[in-house]
Amino acid sequence: MSTANSQTVHVTDDNFTSEIEQNDGLVLVDFWATWCGPCLIVAPVLDQLAGEYAGRAKVAKVDVDANQRTAMRFNVRSIPSILFFKNGRHVDTVVGAVPKATLEGKIKQHLA
């Protein structure tokens, strides 16, 4: 496992509430799947952001195949979907493999 990857938290249906919704601050939740090409493109970008914003924003990953209940709860229909949670509330969503600058802009907006 790479060192950048250690910043990313894998979240399941069972611990989503405790890891995300009871978290103070900003959390990016990447809804992805192993078979999804664009998900694999955006994954290293999220790993970089997790490292760069360590202590200010948390990055979590939810495998939609293994955790369908959470994906359905947040109406995730396309992946990758990156949902932004601030103090436990869903405040924003980015769908698709977007450039790092797009995600960084959202992070800065929600940290402000």
C-alpha positions in Angstrom: 0.0 0.0 0.0 1.3 3.4 -0.9 1.8 6.1 1.8 -0.7 8.5 0.1 -3.3 5.7 0.2 -3.1 5.4 4.0 -5.0 8.8 4.2 -8.1 7.3 2.5 -10.7 5.6 4.7 -12.8 2.7 3.3 -16.4 3.0 4.5 -19.2 0.5 4.5 -23.0 0.5 5.0 -22.3 -0.5 8.6 -19.9 2.3 9.6 -21.0 5.1 7.2 -22.9 6.9 10.0 -20.1 6.8 12.5 -17.3 7.6 10.0 -19.1 10.3 7.9 -22.3 11.6 9.4 -20.9 11.9 12.9 -17.8 13.5 11.6 -17.1 17.2 12.3 -15.6 19.0 9.3 -15.4 18.2 5.6 -15.5 14.7 4.2 -15.3 13.7 0.5 -16.9 10.3 -0.1 -16.0 8.6 -3.3 -18.7 6.1 -4.5 -16.8 3.7 -6.8 -16.5 0.2 -8.1 -13.6 -2.0 -9.1 -15.0 -2.4 -12.7 -15.5 1.3 -13.2 -12.8 2.8 -15.5 -13.4 6.5 -14.6 -13.3 5.5 -10.9 -9.8 4.2 -11.4 -8.8 7.4 -13.1 -10.1 9.6 -10.2 -8.7 7.4 -7.4 -5.1 8.6 -7.4 -6.4 12.2 -7.5 -8.4 11.6 -4.4 -5.4 9.9 -2.7 -3.3 13.1 -3.5 -6.0 15.3 -2.1 -6.3 13.2 1.0 -2.6 13.7 1.7 -2.6 17.4 0.8 -5.7 18.2 2.9 -4.9 15.8 5.8 -6.2 17.3 9.0 -8.6 19.6 7.2 -10.6 17.2 5.0 -11.1 13.5 5.1 -11.4 11.3 2.0 -13.5 8.1 2.2 -14.4 5.5 -0.4 -17.5 3.4 -0.6 -17.5 0.4 -2.9 -21.1 0.6 -4.4 -21.2 -3.2 -5.2 -20.5 -4.1 -1.6 -22.5 -1.3 0.0 -25.6 -0.8 -2.1 -27.7 0.4 0.9 -25.6 3.6 1.3 -25.4 4.2 -2.5 -29.2 4.0 -2.7 -29.7 6.2 0.3 -27.8 9.0 -1.3 -29.3 8.3 -4.8 -25.9 7.5 -6.4 -26.8 6.4 -9.9 -23.6 7.2 -11.8 -20.0 6.5 -10.6 -17.7 7.8 -9.7 -19.8 10.1 -7.6 -18.0 12.2 -5.0 -20.3 13.4 -2.3 -19.2 16.2 0.0 -20.3 16.1 3.7 -19.8 19.1 6.0 -20.4 18.4 9.7 -22.3 15.2 8.8 -24.6 16.9 6.2 -24.5 16.2 2.5 -23.7 19.6 0.9 -22.4 18.9 -2.6 -21.9 16.2 -5.3 -19.5 15.9 -8.2 -20.2 13.1 -10.7 -17.6 11.7 -13.1 -13.9 11.7 -13.4 -13.2 15.4 -13.0 -9.8 17.2 -13.0 -8.1 17.6 -9.7 -8.6 21.4 -9.9 -12.4 20.9 -9.9 -12.3 18.8 -6.7 -9.8 21.2 -5.1 -12.1 24.1 -5.9 -15.0 22.4 -4.1 -12.8 21.5 -1.1 -11.7 25.2 -0.8 -15.3 26.4 -1.2 -16.5 24.1 1.6 -13.5 24.7 3.9 -14.0 28.5 3.7 
